Amino acid sequence: MSEKRDYYEVLGVERNASTDEIKSKYRKLALKYHPDKNPGDAEAEKMFKEAAEAYEILSDSEKRSRYDRFGHAGTSGQGGFSNAEDIFSAFGDIFGGGIFEDLFGMGGGGRGRRRRGNHLHCTIDMDFAEPAETQEKSINIKRREGCETCSGSGCAPGTKRNVCDRCQGRGFIQQSQGFFSLRTGCPYCNGQGSIIAKKCKTCSGSGNVPVARELEIKIPAGVEHGMQIRIAGEGEALEQGGERGDLYCEINIRPHPFFERQSDSVILQLPISFTQAALGANIEIPTIYGKTKLTIPAGTQNGDVLKLNGKGFPNVRGRGKGDQLIVILVEVPKKLSKEQRRLLQEFDNLETKSNSNPQQKSFWKKASEWFKSLDV
């Protein structure tokens, strides 16, 4: 028989490794060489058993001390496992509450394990400007809750559950062949380990019933369309005393007739007259907080953007406020009276003499030079 390897070497840790390091290394090796991941692989089976044996000794301070002083001779008769089930029984607790079952479909241990309830989803409609402040909304949901008639047991009053005779109350069925062991949830009791003798008429044996609830949901300022708010523990509870799922509320922001939103900024396209753009003006405009005064500088051009600081939405993560951006749309009249036409013609004559449109003059100078180049 070949000589045993050093246990520290097996786990790949230093001799002064902490208990947590030893546990972490063993966990990784056990998952790597697990029989269900390596069916028929004799070498993986050997490594799986070897790692478990090393962990059994090094995770126990007394056994580890003897091993450090006397080597394998100091642990004679203490290490080793005959099959995988022995290992699962000994060390299943270090895998976060049944990780072998979760990763490899082994089921098992339905008794005493409470299922978490389902998550629920809803939509909350909001007007465009409502996210400017924290809001509270009432919503109505229907969710499953523990049946009051049977206190969530699913049994008719005065009766109780019987131990499942197929799995003997274990909640799983196990089949073994040599070293390998396959554990699956019992299909007869759905892994519960017991069967209802007489079903509760109110919930038909499910242990829960649909209940309508009205909830008050607090919505933080600054939320945007499509965001989700999670309300922990307001989902369903599938069994009495079991952990509830969560409620996820998706925010739906209704569009506005003239405001648009861009991140935390509010966009307003503001039409003004030709004379307001040329002469300047002080006008009252809307914001999501109400009315405010806006100064339009003389000579404002079509497409210019003016800004009102802090008149946007609060940042949902508390990083200040956005701004309101006013995009100027200079509106040219489509119909003119005779008097308007006469005055504009007079204005045009004066404008030509004063050279008050430098961009226009620069453009036509460049265009004239380009025309000349075409004639060459």
C-alpha positions in Angstrom: 0.0 0.0 0.0 1.4 3.4 -0.9 2.4 5.8 1.8 0.0 8.6 2.8 0.7 12.1 1.6 1.2 14.9 4.1 -2.2 16.3 5.0 -1.0 19.9 4.6 0.3 19.0 1.1 -3.1 17.4 0.3 -5.0 20.6 1.1 -2.3 22.9 -0.3 -1.8 25.0 2.8 1.2 26.0 5.0 1.7 24.3 8.3 0.8 27.5 10.1 -2.5 27.9 8.1 -5.5 29.1 10.0 -8.7 27.0 10.5 -10.5 29.3 8.0 -7.8 28.7 5.4 -8.0 25.0 5.9 -11.8 25.0 5.6 -11.7 27.2 2.4 -9.1 24.9 0.7 -11.0 21.8 1.6 -14.3 23.3 0.3 -12.7 24.0 -3.1 -11.1 20.5 -3.4 -14.4 18.8 -2.3 -16.3 20.6 -5.0 -13.6 20.0 -7.6 -13.4 16.2 -7.0 -17.1 15.6 -6.0 -18.2 12.2 -7.4 -21.2 13.6 -9.2 -18.9 15.9 -11.2 -16.5 13.1 -12.0 -18.5 10.0 -12.5 -16.4 6.9 -13.0 -13.1 8.7 -12.3 -11.2 6.6 -9.9 -8.5 9.3 -9.4 -11.1 12.0 -8.5 -12.7 9.5 -6.1 -9.3 9.0 -4.4 -8.6 12.8 -4.2 -12.1 13.4 -2.8 -11.6 10.9 0.0 -8.0 12.1 0.6 -9.1 15.7 1.0 -11.8 14.8 3.4 -9.4 12.7 5.5 -6.9 15.6 5.7 -9.6 18.1 6.6 -11.0 15.8 9.3 -7.6 15.8 11.1 -6.5 19.4 10.5 -9.8 21.0 11.3 -9.7 19.5 14.8 -7.2 21.3 17.0 -6.5 18.2 19.2 -6.1 15.9 16.2 -4.0 18.5 14.4 -1.7 18.9 17.4 -1.0 15.1 17.5 -0.5 15.0 13.8 2.0 17.9 14.0 4.0 16.0 16.7 3.8 12.4 15.5 2.7 12.5 11.8 0.3 9.9 10.5 1.2 7.6 13.5 -0.4 10.1 15.8 -3.8 9.8 14.0 -3.9 6.1 13.5 -7.5 4.9 13.2 -9.0 8.4 13.2 -8.9 9.4 9.5 -10.7 7.9 6.5 -14.2 7.5 5.1 -15.9 4.5 3.6 -18.1 6.3 1.1 -19.3 9.8 0.0 -22.3 9.7 2.3 -20.0 9.5 5.3 -18.3 12.6 4.1 -21.5 14.5 3.5 -22.8 13.6 6.9 -19.6 14.7 8.6 -18.9 18.0 6.8 -22.1 19.1 5.1 -22.4 22.0 7.5 -19.3 23.8 6.1 -21.0 24.1 2.6 -23.4 26.9 3.5 -26.5 24.8 4.4 -26.5 22.0 1.8 -24.3 23.2 -1.0 -23.8 19.6 -2.2 -27.5 19.3 -2.7 -27.8 22.7 -4.4 -24.9 22.1 -6.8 -25.4 18.5 -7.6 -29.1 18.0 -7.3 -29.0 15.6 -4.4 -32.2 16.9 -2.8 -32.4 15.7 0.7 -33.1 17.0 4.1 -36.5 18.4 3.3 -37.5 18.1 6.9 -36.9 21.3 8.8 -35.8 23.3 5.7 -38.2 26.1 5.0 -38.7 27.3 1.5 -38.4 31.0 0.8 -41.6 32.5 -0.8 -41.8 33.8 -4.3 -40.9 37.3 -5.3 -43.8 39.5 -6.6 -43.7 42.3 -9.2 -45.9 45.3 -9.7 -45.9 48.6 -11.7 -46.3 52.1 -10.1 -47.5 54.9 -12.4 -46.2 58.4 -11.7 -46.7 61.8 -13.3 -43.7 63.4 -14.9 -42.9 65.9 -12.1 -43.7 63.6 -9.1 -40.1 62.3 -8.8 -39.0 65.9 -7.9 -40.0 64.9 -4.3 -40.2 61.8 -2.3 -43.6 60.2 -2.8 -45.8 57.6 -1.0 -48.1 55.5 -3.1 -50.7 53.0 -2.1 -50.8 49.8 -4.2 -53.0 46.7 -4.1 -51.5 43.3 -4.5 -52.7 39.7 -4.2 -50.2 37.3 -2.6 -50.2 33.9 -1.0 -50.0 33.8 2.8 -50.2 31.1 5.5 -53.7 29.7 5.9 -55.2 30.7 9.2 -57.6 27.7 9.4 -54.7 25.2 9.6 -51.9 27.6 10.7 -50.1 26.8 7.4 -49.8 23.1 8.0 -52.2 22.1 5.2 -53.9 19.7 7.6 -57.6 19.7 8.5 -58.2 21.0 12.0 -57.6 18.2 14.5 -55.4 16.1 12.2 -51.6 16.1 11.6 -49.1 15.0 9.0 -48.0 11.4 8.8 -44.4 10.4 8.4 -43.7 9.5 4.7 -43.3 5.7 4.6 -41.3 5.9 1.4 -38.4 8.0 2.7 -39.0 7.2 6.4 -39.4 10.9 7.2 -35.9 11.9 5.8 -37.3 13.9 2.9 -34.9 12.1 0.4 -34.3 8.8 -1.2 -30.8 7.5 -1.4 -29.3 4.9 -3.6 -25.7 3.7 -3.1 -23.4 1.7 -5.2 -19.9 1.2 -3.7 -18.3 4.5 -2.9 -20.9 6.5 -5.0 -24.1 7.7 -3.4 -27.0 9.4 -5.1 -29.5 11.3 -3.0 -32.7 12.7 -4.5 -35.7 14.5 -3.0 -38.5 12.2 -2.2 -41.2 12.5 -4.9 -43.9 11.1 -2.7 -43.7 13.8 0.0 -42.0 16.5 -2.1 -39.0 16.4 0.2 -41.1 17.3 3.3 -40.6 14.0 5.1 -44.3 13.8 5.9 -47.7 13.5 4.1 -51.0 15.2 4.9 -53.5 12.7 6.1 -56.5 14.9 5.6 -56.3 18.2 3.7 -57.5 21.5 5.0 -60.6 22.5 3.1 -59.7 26.2 3.1 -56.3 25.9 1.4 -56.8 22.4 -0.1 -53.6 21.2 1.7 -51.3 23.9 0.3 -50.9 25.7 3.6 -51.5 29.1 2.0 -54.3 31.1 0.5 -54.4 34.1 -1.8 -54.9 37.4 0.2 -55.5 40.9 -1.1 -53.2 43.5 0.6 -52.9 47.3 0.4 -49.3 48.5 0.9 -47.8 52.0 1.3 -44.7 52.2 -0.9 -42.1 55.0 -0.3 -40.6 56.2 -3.6 -37.3 58.2 -3.3 -37.0 61.5 -5.1 -35.2 61.3 -8.4 -36.4 57.9 -9.6 -36.4 57.4 -13.4 -38.7 55.5 -15.8 -37.9 51.8 -15.7 -36.2 51.8 -12.3 -37.2 49.1 -9.8 -37.8 49.5 -6.1 -37.3 46.4 -3.9 -39.4 46.1 -0.8 -37.9 43.3 1.2 -40.2 40.7 2.8 -43.4 41.9 1.0 -43.6 39.0 -1.4 -45.2 35.6 -0.8 -44.8 33.2 2.2 -45.2 29.7 0.9 -45.4 28.2 4.4 -46.1 29.2 8.0 -43.1 30.8 9.5 -41.2 30.6 6.2 -39.2 33.5 4.8 -41.1 35.8 2.5 -40.0 36.7 -0.9 -39.6 40.4 -1.9 -41.8 42.8 -3.8 -40.3 44.6 -6.9 -42.1 47.7 -8.1 -41.2 49.0 -11.5 -41.6 52.8 -12.0 -43.5 54.0 -15.0 -43.3 57.7 -15.6 -46.0 59.2 -17.8 -44.8 61.5 -20.6 -45.3 65.2 -20.3 -46.8 67.5 -23.0 -43.7 69.8 -23.2 -41.0 68.6 -20.7 -38.5 65.9 -21.4 -36.0 64.3 -19.1 -32.3 63.6 -19.7 -30.7 61.9 -16.7 -31.4 64.5 -13.9 -31.9 67.4 -16.3 -35.2 68.7 -17.5 -35.4 69.8 -21.2 -37.8 72.5 -22.3 -38.1 73.6 -26.0 -39.2 77.2 -25.8 -40.6 79.0 -28.9 -40.0 82.7 -28.9 -40.6 85.4 -31.5 -38.1 87.0 -33.8 -38.3 90.3 -31.9 -37.9 88.6 -28.5 -34.7 86.9 -29.8 -33.4 90.2 -31.3 -34.4 92.6 -28.6 -34.2 90.3 -25.5 -37.1 89.7 -23.1 -38.0 88.7 -19.6 -40.7 86.0 -19.7 -42.4 83.6 -17.2 -41.8 79.9 -18.0 -42.8 76.6 -16.4 -40.5 74.3 -14.4 -41.3 71.1 -12.6 -41.4 73.2 -9.4 -43.8 75.8 -10.8 -43.4 79.2 -12.6 -40.1 81.1 -12.7 -38.7 84.2 -14.6 -36.3 83.7 -17.5 -34.2 86.4 -19.1 -33.6 86.0 -22.8 -30.5 88.0 -23.8 -30.7 90.3 -26.8 -29.3 88.6 -29.9 -30.3 85.1 -28.8 -30.0 82.7 -31.7 -32.2 79.7 -32.7 -30.9 76.6 -31.0 -29.2 78.4 -28.1 -29.5 76.7 -24.8 -30.2 78.7 -21.6 -29.9 77.0 -18.2 -31.7 77.3 -14.9 -29.4 75.9 -12.2 -31.0 73.4 -9.8 -34.4 73.3 -11.5 -34.0 69.6 -12.6 -34.6 66.4 -10.7 -32.8 65.4 -7.5 -30.3 62.6 -8.1 -31.7 59.4 -6.8 -28.4 58.6 -5.1 -28.3 61.9 -3.3 -25.8 63.7 -5.6 -27.4 67.1 -5.8 -29.9 68.3 -8.4 -29.9 68.5 -12.2 -30.7 71.7 -14.1 -33.5 72.8 -16.5 -32.2 73.4 -20.0 -34.2 75.7 -22.2 -33.6 75.1 -26.0 -34.6 78.3 -27.9 -36.7 78.0 -31.0 -36.9 81.3 -32.8 -40.2 81.3 -34.6 -40.4 83.1 -38.0 -43.9 84.4 -38.8 -45.4 82.6 -41.9 -47.9 85.4 -42.7 -47.2 89.2 -42.6 -49.5 92.2 -42.9 -48.5 95.0 -45.3 -47.4 97.1 -42.4 -45.2 94.3 -41.0 -43.7 93.6 -44.4 -42.9 97.3 -44.9 -41.3 97.6 -41.5 -39.2 94.5 -42.0 -38.1 95.7 -45.4 -37.0 98.9 -43.9 -35.2 96.9 -41.1 -33.5 94.8 -43.7 -32.1 97.9 -45.5 -30.8 99.3 -42.2 -29.3 95.9 -41.3 -27.4 95.7 -44.6 -25.9 99.1 -44.0 -24.9 98.4 -40.4 -23.3 95.0 -41.0 -25.0 93.6 -37.9 -24.9 90.0 -39.1 -21.1 89.1 -39.1 -21.7 85.3 -39.5 -23.8 85.9 -42.5 -21.2 88.3 -44.0 -18.4 85.8 -43.4 -20.3 83.0 -45.0 -21.0 84.8 -48.2 -17.5 86.0 -48.5 -16.3 82.4 -48.4 -19.0 81.3 -50.8 -18.0 84.0 -53.3 -14.4 82.8 -53.3 -15.5 79.3 -53.8 -17.8 80.3 -56.8 -14.8 82.0 -58.4 -12.7 78.9 -58.0 -15.3 76.9 -60.0 -15.0 79.3 -62.9 -11.2 78.8 -63.3 
